[in-house]
Amino acid sequence: MELQPRETRPTDAVLGSSTAGTGPAAGWRSRVAPSVLLLGDPTARTSCYIGLDVLEDILGHGRTEPHCEVGGVLLGTLGADGPGPTAWVEDMVPARLAAASATHVTFTHETWVQIHHDVENRDDHLQIVGWYHTHPGFGPFYSSQDYFIHRNFFTDERHVGIVLDPIRVSLSVFGWIDGDVRRLPVCAVYAAQDQAADLEAFAEEAVYV
């Protein structure tokens, strides 16, 4: 992916407790994720819930290669919560065979074989709900090629894409809004009760742009 940096604007983070939803995962979320951090506009509808462990894993993956991009796919559950579609991101699978440079990461045929092999050999029922990649040192955004990938390969209206800068610890999440891929105005980061301190630390460090 060829990437050109653009100006970004930080937004607020709001830490609170989860609330019961009307979708199929409402009971799961209230049971497992009592703490929720809202990144972005807290007045907007939240259509993407991301596990704190997932973001920490992506951050760790990015920091292993601070001079080039890395990527992978997001695993979880797709459903509906209240007025619209929702994605719950519960895990990630690194694209270990991706071709990468400082401004590119390419999922080749071999990359997809590796990803599908890793997903199929798991002992859970999580499905691919999106993708992620890093922008080390130049901020999170979608390039024209990123938009092309999301529009053509992550076509479900609930699919999401995470872009994370592991150096600045800033991130953006993209998804389908009104028939096209756009930056989501808000996303939620959830954590179990015994991770409350970790969630607060992440809220202090991370910036949603």
Buried (B, 14 or more C-beta within 10 A) or exposed (E): BEBEEEEBEEBEBBBEEBEEBEBBBBEBBBEBBBBBBBBBBBEEEBBBBBBBBBBBBBBEBBEEBEEBBBBBBBBBBBBBBEEBBBBBBBBBBBBEBBEBEEBBBBBEEEBBEBBEEBBEEEEEEBEBBBBBBBBBEBBBBBBEEBBEBBEEEBEBEBBBBBBBBBBBBBBBBBBBBEEEBBBBBBBBBBBBEEBBEBBBEBBEEBBBB
